């Protein structure tokens, strides 16, 4: 499993570098026409650094199954902010790439952290709810068992008393009959 991750990382690094290079080349050559051949000299090192950095962040922040999705989200956020910084705010192209990189990586990391914390909170809530349900079920079972044992105890102890009362009543009626039999004879 660890071997599989290390097979994915170089591919992710290469794809990320290529994606960032294409993006930077598009931004610097076609939009900023005054840079000319210097655009290649600027975009190549930036794309290597951004591709390596984004791949390292993606592999450390998320599990193996979400690396590509996270890297894609991160790339989209960086591109979005680069266009916002350059087109809307009219920031220098090199500075807009730097700012968009920091902003995009920061937003992707923050979003991931918030999502992880939310999922942990939800999991603990569900676990707490299931524990409460189990505790209620156990308490109800204990109460039911206690009621049944109390009823059983009452039934067992009341039957001998009733028999002894009936026996004493039978004995007293016999003695009363004997007295009645003796009294008329005298």
LINLIN-V325744 format. One record per residue. N is the residue number from 1. RES is the residue in three letters. PHI is phi in radians with two decimals (NA if undefined). PSI is psi as a letter, one per 40 degrees, with the letter a starting at -180 (999 if undefined). D_FIRST is the distance of its C-alpha to the first C-alpha in whole Angstrom. Layout:
n;res;phi;psi;d_first
N;RES;PHI;PSI;D_FIRST
N;RES;PHI;PSI;D_FIRST
//
This chain:
n;res;phi;psi;d_first
1;UNK;NA;d;0
2;UNK;-1.13;d;4
3;UNK;-1.09;d;5
4;UNK;-1.13;d;5
5;UNK;-1.11;d;7
6;UNK;-1.25;e;9
7;UNK;-1.38;d;10
8;UNK;-1.35;d;11
9;UNK;-1.10;d;13
10;UNK;-1.06;d;16
11;UNK;-1.13;d;16
12;UNK;-1.10;d;17
13;UNK;-1.08;d;19
14;UNK;-1.13;d;21
15;UNK;-1.15;d;22
16;UNK;-1.13;d;22
17;UNK;-1.06;d;25
18;UNK;-1.12;d;26
19;UNK;-1.13;d;27
20;UNK;-1.16;d;28
21;UNK;-1.11;d;31
22;UNK;-1.08;d;32
23;UNK;-1.10;d;33
24;UNK;-1.16;d;34
25;UNK;-1.10;d;36
26;UNK;-1.07;d;37
27;UNK;-1.16;d;39
28;UNK;-1.44;d;40
29;UNK;-1.46;d;42
30;UNK;-1.45;d;43
31;UNK;-1.53;d;44
32;UNK;-1.77;g;45
33;UNK;-1.34;e;47
34;UNK;-1.34;e;49
35;UNK;-1.33;d;46
36;UNK;1.05;b;46
37;UNK;-1.22;e;44
38;UNK;-1.20;e;43
39;UNK;-1.07;d;41
40;UNK;-1.17;d;38
41;UNK;-1.17;d;39
42;UNK;-1.47;d;38
43;UNK;-1.27;d;35
44;UNK;-1.13;d;33
45;UNK;-1.15;d;32
46;UNK;-1.09;d;32
47;UNK;-1.17;d;29
48;UNK;-1.13;d;27
49;UNK;-1.15;d;27
50;UNK;-1.13;d;27
51;UNK;-1.12;d;24
52;UNK;-1.17;d;22
53;UNK;-1.12;d;23
54;UNK;-1.16;d;22
55;UNK;-1.19;d;18
56;UNK;-1.13;d;18
57;UNK;-1.13;d;19
58;UNK;-1.12;d;17
59;UNK;-1.27;d;14
60;UNK;-1.56;d;15
61;UNK;-1.52;d;17
62;UNK;-2.20;i;15
63;UNK;-1.29;i;12
64;UNK;-1.03;d;9
65;UNK;-1.28;e;11
66;UNK;-1.95;e;15
67;UNK;-1.07;d;14
68;UNK;-1.21;d;17
69;UNK;-1.13;d;19
70;UNK;-1.12;d;19
71;UNK;-1.10;d;20
72;UNK;-1.17;d;22
73;UNK;-1.08;d;24
74;UNK;-1.08;d;25
75;UNK;-1.09;d;26
76;UNK;-1.11;d;28
77;UNK;-1.18;d;30
78;UNK;-1.09;d;30
79;UNK;-1.10;d;32
80;UNK;-1.01;d;34
81;UNK;-1.25;d;35
82;UNK;-1.10;d;36
83;UNK;-1.20;d;38
84;UNK;-1.13;d;40
85;UNK;-1.12;d;41
86;UNK;-1.39;d;42
87;UNK;-1.44;d;44
88;UNK;-1.43;d;45
89;UNK;-1.61;e;45
90;UNK;0.95;f;46
91;UNK;-1.50;i;44
92;UNK;-0.89;h;44
93;UNK;-1.00;d;41
94;UNK;-1.17;d;40
95;UNK;-1.16;d;40
96;UNK;-1.15;d;39
97;UNK;-1.16;d;36
98;UNK;-1.11;d;35
99;UNK;-1.12;d;36
100;UNK;-1.17;d;34
101;UNK;-1.14;d;31
102;UNK;-1.09;d;31
103;UNK;-1.17;d;32
104;UNK;-1.12;d;30
105;UNK;-1.14;d;27
106;UNK;-1.12;d;29
107;UNK;-1.17;d;29
108;UNK;-1.12;d;25
109;UNK;-1.16;d;24
110;UNK;-1.11;d;27
111;UNK;-1.09;d;26
112;UNK;-1.10;d;23
113;UNK;-1.10;d;24
114;UNK;-1.10;d;27
115;UNK;-1.13;d;25
116;UNK;-1.11;d;22
117;UNK;-1.13;d;25
118;UNK;-1.09;d;27
119;UNK;-1.15;d;24
120;UNK;-1.12;d;24
121;UNK;-1.09;d;28
122;UNK;-1.12;d;28
123;UNK;-1.13;d;26
124;UNK;-1.18;d;28
125;UNK;-1.10;d;31
126;UNK;-1.15;d;30
127;UNK;-1.16;d;29
128;UNK;-1.12;d;32
129;UNK;-1.13;d;34
130;UNK;-1.18;d;33
131;UNK;-1.13;d;34
132;UNK;-1.12;d;37
133;UNK;-1.10;d;38
134;UNK;-1.13;d;37
135;UNK;-1.12;d;39
136;UNK;-1.11;d;42
137;UNK;-1.12;d;41
138;UNK;-1.15;d;42
139;UNK;-1.10;d;45
140;UNK;-1.13;d;46
141;UNK;-1.14;d;46
142;UNK;-1.15;d;47
143;UNK;-1.11;d;50
144;UNK;-1.10;d;51
145;UNK;-1.14;d;50
146;UNK;-1.16;d;53
147;UNK;-1.12;d;55
148;UNK;-1.15;d;55
149;UNK;-1.20;d;56
150;UNK;-1.15;d;59
151;UNK;-1.13;d;60
152;UNK;-1.10;d;60
153;UNK;-1.11;d;62
154;UNK;-1.10;d;64
155;UNK;-1.11;d;65
156;UNK;-1.19;d;65
157;UNK;-1.51;d;68
158;UNK;-1.44;d;70
159;UNK;-1.14;d;71
160;UNK;-1.12;d;72
161;UNK;-1.13;d;74
162;UNK;-1.10;d;76
163;UNK;-1.17;d;77
164;UNK;-1.21;d;78
165;UNK;-1.18;d;80
166;UNK;-1.15;d;81
167;UNK;-1.11;d;82
168;UNK;-1.20;d;84
169;UNK;-1.17;d;86
170;UNK;-1.14;d;87
171;UNK;-1.14;d;88
172;UNK;-1.26;d;90
173;UNK;-1.24;d;91
174;UNK;-1.14;d;93
175;UNK;-1.20;d;95
176;UNK;-1.18;d;96
177;UNK;-1.16;d;97
178;UNK;-1.17;d;99
179;UNK;-1.13;d;101
180;UNK;-1.10;d;102
181;UNK;-1.22;d;103
182;UNK;-1.31;d;105
183;UNK;-1.11;d;106
184;UNK;-1.13;d;108
185;UNK;-1.24;d;110
186;UNK;-1.52;999;111
//
